Amino acid sequence: MDVWVLHAFQKKAKTGIKTPKTELELVRDRLRRLKKELRQ
């Protein structure tokens, strides 16, 4: 079994604050790149 850590950050707010869009976009981009690399 492999475990890939694409991104990690500390969420400081306890309630009501969404994960910033830039953080989500960064994770999605890294996941896309990883999937592309694994297909090769």
Secondary structure, DSSP 8 states (H G I E B T S, - for coil): --------------SS----HHHHHHHHHHHHHHHHHHH-
